[in-house]
């Protein structure tokens, strides 16, 4: 199996979704800077329990704890918005609200990957990465 993926964020989200559906509490994915930032943002907004990096020989591994044992996952849907074949860019005024503000959208801006609320406050547009609720 190849470690390369054409869309590493979609691969990360799919692995997290699949692990949550079968009741696993932890998932391990090959690490990258973007995957780590996305996972940290999801942890900061209480959609993931913990994010750690383990050193490895060919590359590091990102260990993501979805939830504590015996608990349900805190998200119901993780969806990739911008894809390699169809990038979605928005201005600060066009950033969508997810479930009337109960969910969140991650935006890749010139200041890094931030939530939609932070992007609106800072008046930054960018590429819509994903939505979660």
C-alpha positions as CSV (number, residue, x, y, z in Angstrom):
1,X,0.0,0.0,0.0
2,X,1.3,3.4,-0.9
3,X,1.7,6.1,1.7
4,X,1.0,8.9,-0.8
5,X,-2.5,10.3,-1.3
6,X,-3.7,12.9,-3.8
7,X,-5.7,14.5,-1.1
8,X,-4.1,14.0,2.4
9,X,-6.8,16.0,4.2
10,X,-9.6,13.8,2.8
11,X,-7.6,10.8,3.7
12,X,-7.3,12.1,7.3
13,X,-11.0,12.8,7.6
14,X,-11.9,9.4,6.1
15,X,-9.7,7.6,8.6
16,X,-11.2,9.5,11.5
17,X,-14.8,9.0,10.3
18,X,-14.2,5.2,9.7
19,X,-12.6,4.7,13.1
20,X,-15.4,6.6,14.9
21,X,-18.1,4.5,13.0
22,X,-16.7,1.2,14.2
23,X,-16.2,2.4,17.7
24,X,-12.4,2.8,17.8
25,X,-11.1,5.5,20.1
26,X,-7.7,6.0,18.4
27,X,-6.4,6.3,14.8
28,X,-2.8,6.6,13.5
29,X,-2.1,8.4,10.3
30,X,1.2,9.4,8.5
31,X,2.0,12.9,9.7
32,X,2.4,16.1,7.8
33,X,2.3,19.8,8.8
34,X,-1.1,20.4,7.3
35,X,-2.7,17.3,8.9
36,X,-1.2,18.2,12.2
37,X,-2.6,21.8,12.1
38,X,-6.1,20.5,11.0
39,X,-6.1,17.9,13.8
40,X,-5.0,20.5,16.4
41,X,-7.8,22.9,15.3
42,X,-10.3,20.1,15.7
43,X,-8.9,19.3,19.2
44,X,-8.9,23.0,20.1
45,X,-12.6,23.1,19.2
46,X,-13.4,19.9,21.2
47,X,-14.1,17.6,18.3
48,X,-11.1,15.4,19.1
49,X,-9.8,14.3,22.5
50,X,-6.1,14.3,21.9
51,X,-3.5,14.7,19.1
52,X,0.1,13.5,19.5
53,X,3.1,13.0,17.2
54,X,5.2,9.8,17.4
55,X,8.7,9.9,15.8
56,X,9.2,7.3,13.1
57,X,11.9,6.3,10.7
58,X,10.5,7.1,7.3
59,X,8.1,9.7,8.7
60,X,6.4,10.6,11.9
61,X,3.0,9.3,12.8
62,X,0.1,11.4,14.0
63,X,-1.8,9.6,16.9
64,X,-5.4,11.0,17.1
65,X,-7.6,10.1,20.0
66,X,-11.2,10.6,18.8
67,X,-12.8,10.1,22.2
68,X,-12.2,8.6,25.6
69,X,-13.1,4.9,26.0
70,X,-16.8,4.4,26.7
71,X,-17.8,7.8,25.2
72,X,-19.3,8.6,21.9
73,X,-17.5,10.8,19.3
74,X,-18.3,14.5,19.6
75,X,-18.9,15.0,15.9
76,X,-21.6,13.6,13.6
77,X,-20.2,14.7,10.3
78,X,-16.8,15.5,8.9
79,X,-16.9,16.8,5.3
80,X,-14.2,17.9,2.9
81,X,-15.3,21.1,1.1
82,X,-12.4,22.0,-1.2
83,X,-11.1,19.1,-3.3
84,X,-8.1,18.8,-5.6
85,X,-10.3,18.9,-8.6
86,X,-12.5,21.7,-7.4
87,X,-11.0,24.2,-5.0
88,X,-13.4,26.4,-3.1
89,X,-12.2,29.9,-2.2
90,X,-14.3,32.5,-0.3
91,X,-14.0,36.0,1.0
92,X,-14.4,36.8,4.6
93,X,-18.0,37.9,4.0
94,X,-18.9,34.7,2.3
95,X,-17.7,32.2,4.9
96,X,-20.6,29.8,5.6
97,X,-22.1,29.1,9.0
98,X,-22.5,25.4,9.8
99,X,-25.7,24.4,11.5
100,X,-26.5,27.9,12.5
101,X,-23.2,28.3,14.2
102,X,-23.1,25.0,16.1
103,X,-20.6,23.5,13.7
104,X,-17.4,24.9,12.3
105,X,-15.6,25.4,9.1
106,X,-11.8,25.4,8.8
107,X,-10.3,28.0,6.4
108,X,-6.8,28.0,5.0
109,X,-5.8,31.7,5.1
110,X,-2.6,33.7,4.7
111,X,-2.3,33.5,8.5
112,X,-2.6,29.7,8.6
113,X,-5.5,27.3,9.1
114,X,-8.1,28.9,11.3
115,X,-11.8,28.5,12.0
116,X,-14.5,30.4,10.1
117,X,-15.3,32.6,13.1
118,X,-11.7,33.7,13.5
119,X,-11.4,34.4,9.8
120,X,-14.5,36.6,9.9
121,X,-13.1,38.5,12.9
122,X,-9.8,39.0,11.2
123,X,-11.5,39.7,7.9
124,X,-9.5,37.0,6.1
125,X,-10.8,34.9,3.2
126,X,-9.2,31.8,1.9
127,X,-9.7,28.2,0.9
128,X,-12.5,26.3,2.7
129,X,-11.0,23.0,3.9
130,X,-13.7,21.2,5.8
131,X,-16.8,21.5,7.8
132,X,-17.6,19.6,11.0
133,X,-20.6,19.3,13.4
